[in-house]
Amino acid sequence: MVHRGSRMERVDEQADGSLVVWVKAKAEKGKANIAVVKLLSKHFGGRVRIISGITSRQKIVEVA
């Protein structure tokens, strides 16, 4: 789940293994998606791409 327009950026792992991501960017012209990819890349230390959910708050990402 992605929370956009937040005051801070962070990644929290839930008990079920899913992630909750907060980004400062707003959902305009893909800015929030770019921020999510950058934050998750930093979090995992690898390449990340959004597989599903480009226009949704719930996304499926691939970490390489």
C-alpha positions in Angstrom: 0.0 0.0 0.0 1.3 3.4 -0.9 0.6 6.6 1.0 1.5 9.6 -1.2 1.8 13.2 -0.1 3.3 12.3 3.3 5.5 14.4 5.4 8.2 11.8 5.5 9.4 8.8 3.4 9.6 5.4 4.9 8.9 1.7 4.3 7.2 -0.6 6.9 6.9 -4.3 6.7 3.6 -5.8 7.9 3.1 -9.1 9.6 1.8 -10.7 6.4 5.0 -9.7 4.5 3.4 -6.9 2.6 4.9 -3.4 2.7 3.4 0.0 3.5 5.3 2.8 1.7 5.0 6.5 2.5 6.4 9.0 -0.1 6.4 12.8 -0.1 5.5 13.0 -3.8 1.9 13.5 -4.9 0.2 11.3 -7.4 0.7 13.6 -10.4 2.3 12.6 -13.7 3.8 9.5 -12.1 5.8 11.3 -9.5 4.6 9.1 -6.6 5.4 6.0 -8.6 8.9 7.2 -9.3 9.4 8.0 -5.6 8.1 4.5 -4.6 10.6 2.9 -7.0 13.5 5.0 -5.7 12.6 4.4 -2.1 12.2 0.6 -2.5 15.4 0.4 -4.5 17.3 2.1 -1.6 15.5 -0.2 0.9 16.3 -3.4 -0.9 19.6 -2.4 -2.4 18.6 -3.4 -5.9 16.5 -2.6 -8.9 12.8 -2.3 -8.4 10.0 -2.0 -11.0 6.3 -1.8 -10.7 4.6 -4.8 -12.2 1.0 -4.0 -11.4 -0.9 -1.1 -9.9 0.4 1.9 -11.7 -2.8 3.9 -11.0 -3.6 2.2 -7.7 -2.4 2.6 -4.1 -1.8 -1.2 -4.0 1.1 -2.2 -6.2 3.0 -5.3 -7.1 6.7 -4.7 -7.5 9.6 -6.8 -8.7 13.0 -6.6 -7.0 16.0 -7.7 -9.0 
